[in-house]
Amino acid sequence: MEKEENKQRLIEELGVHFEAEYNLPPLAARIFGNLVVTEEVGLTFDDCLTKRGASKSSISTSLNLLLQLGIITYFTKSGDRRRYFKISDKSTFFIKKLEQALKKAAKESKMIQTVASYDQQYNPEKYTANKPKIEAYLNCLKQNEKTYQETIEKLTKLL
C-alpha cells in the first residue's frame, strides 16, 4: 500500500504545483498529475473518472481544457473506440515552457530598460541610485535568456 499512498501524495503535490504554475482548475491539475505518474501508456475517460471520482461533465470539461492548452493529447487503439489521454511529448512540452520563460524574461528586460530610460531623463537622482541594482537585475535576466535559448536548442536537437 505504500506505493499507492506515495503516488496519491505525489499526484496531490503535482496538482497544487500545476494549479499555481499553469492556473489550472484543481480537477484538471489532478488529472494532469495522474497522467504524469501513471505507469500506463494512456488513461481513458473512464480511468480518469474512476481515479478522480468527479462527475462526467467535470472530467470532460477538464480533459477538454488540457487538450486545448496542448498539455495533453490523445490517441486511439485499433478496434477500440475509446480515446486514451497522455501528456504531450515531454520534449515539446519542455520547449514550450522554456519559450514562455524566454518571452517573459525578454518582456521584463524591456520594461526595466524603459523605466530606467524614463528615470534617466526625468528623475536622474533616482536613476543614479538604482543603476547598480538595475544593471545586476538585467544581467541576471540576460544570463537566464541565454540559458533558456541554449536549452531550447539542445532539446530541439533531441526531437
C-alpha positions in Angstrom: 0.0 0.0 0.0 3.0 2.3 0.5 3.5 2.8 -3.3 -0.2 3.8 -3.8 -0.1 6.2 -0.9 3.1 7.8 -2.2 1.6 8.0 -5.7 -1.5 9.8 -4.3 0.7 12.2 -2.3 2.7 12.9 -5.5 -0.4 13.5 -7.5 -1.7 16.0 -5.0 1.7 17.8 -4.9 1.7 17.9 -8.7 -1.8 19.1 -8.7 -1.0 22.0 -6.3 2.0 22.9 -8.5 0.1 22.8 -11.7 -2.7 24.9 -10.2 -0.1 27.6 -9.4 2.2 27.2 -12.4 -0.5 26.9 -15.1 -3.5 28.5 -13.5 -5.4 25.2 -13.9 -8.5 24.4 -12.0 -8.0 21.8 -9.2 -9.6 18.9 -11.1 -7.7 19.5 -14.3 -4.4 19.8 -12.3 -5.1 16.5 -10.6 -5.9 14.7 -13.9 -2.7 16.1 -15.3 -0.9 14.8 -12.2 -2.4 11.4 -12.7 -1.2 11.3 -16.3 2.3 12.3 -15.3 2.7 9.5 -12.8 0.7 6.7 -14.4 2.6 3.6 -15.5 0.1 3.0 -18.2 0.5 4.2 -21.8 -2.6 6.4 -21.6 -5.7 6.8 -19.5 -9.2 6.6 -20.8 -12.1 8.9 -19.8 -13.4 6.1 -17.6 -9.9 5.7 -15.9 -9.9 9.5 -15.2 -13.5 9.2 -13.8 -12.5 6.3 -11.5 -9.3 7.9 -10.3 -10.7 11.3 -9.6 -14.3 10.4 -8.6 -15.7 13.6 -10.1 -18.8 13.9 -12.3 -18.6 13.0 -16.0 -19.2 16.6 -17.1 -16.4 17.9 -14.8 -14.0 15.2 -16.1 -14.9 16.0 -19.7 -14.5 19.8 -19.1 -11.1 19.3 -17.5 -9.9 16.9 -20.3 -11.0 19.4 -23.0 -9.2 22.2 -21.2 -6.0 20.2 -21.0 -6.3 19.3 -24.7 -7.0 22.9 -25.7 -3.9 24.1 -23.8 -1.8 21.4 -25.5 -0.7 19.9 -22.2 -2.2 16.5 -23.2 -3.0 14.7 -26.3 -5.0 11.6 -27.1 -4.7 8.5 -29.3 -6.9 5.6 -30.2 -6.1 1.9 -30.4 -7.1 -0.2 -33.4 -10.5 -1.8 -32.7 -11.1 0.3 -29.6 -13.4 3.3 -29.8 -12.1 4.8 -26.6 -9.6 7.7 -26.5 -6.5 7.3 -24.5 -5.2 10.5 -23.0 -1.5 11.1 -22.3 0.8 14.1 -21.6 2.1 15.8 -24.7 5.5 14.8 -25.9 7.8 15.8 -23.0 10.5 17.4 -25.2 7.9 19.6 -26.9 6.3 20.4 -23.6 9.7 21.4 -22.1 10.5 23.5 -25.1 7.2 25.4 -24.9 7.7 26.1 -21.2 11.2 27.4 -21.9 10.0 29.5 -24.8 7.4 31.1 -22.5 10.0 31.8 -19.9 12.3 33.3 -22.6 9.5 35.6 -23.7 8.7 36.6 -20.2 12.3 37.4 -19.4 12.6 39.5 -22.6 9.5 41.5 -21.8 10.7 42.0 -18.2 14.1 43.3 -19.5 12.4 45.7 -22.0 10.1 47.1 -19.3 13.0 47.6 -16.8 15.0 49.4 -19.5 12.1 51.6 -20.4 11.6 52.6 -16.8 15.4 53.2 -16.4 15.4 55.3 -19.5 12.5 57.4 -18.2 14.2 57.8 -14.9 17.4 58.8 -16.5 15.6 61.6 -18.4 13.1 62.8 -15.8 14.5 61.6 -12.5 18.3 61.4 -12.7 18.8 61.1 -8.9 16.6 58.0 -8.8 18.3 56.6 -11.9 21.7 57.0 -10.5 20.7 55.5 -7.1 19.1 52.5 -8.8 21.6 52.0 -11.7 23.7 49.3 -9.9 20.6 47.3 -9.0 19.1 47.6 -12.5 22.4 46.5 -14.1 22.6 43.5 -11.8 19.0 42.5 -12.5 19.3 43.0 -16.3 22.5 40.9 -16.2 20.6 38.1 -14.5 17.8 38.3 -17.0 20.3 38.2 -19.9 22.0 35.1 -18.4 18.7 33.4 -17.9 17.7 34.2 -21.5 20.9 32.7 -22.8 20.4 29.6 -20.7 16.8 29.2 -21.9 17.9 29.6 -25.5 20.8 27.1 -25.2 18.5 24.5 -23.5 15.8 25.0 -26.2 18.4 24.3 -28.9 19.6 21.2 -27.1 16.1 19.9 -26.6 15.2 20.6 -30.2 18.2 18.5 -31.4 16.9 15.6 -29.3 13.5 15.5 -31.1 
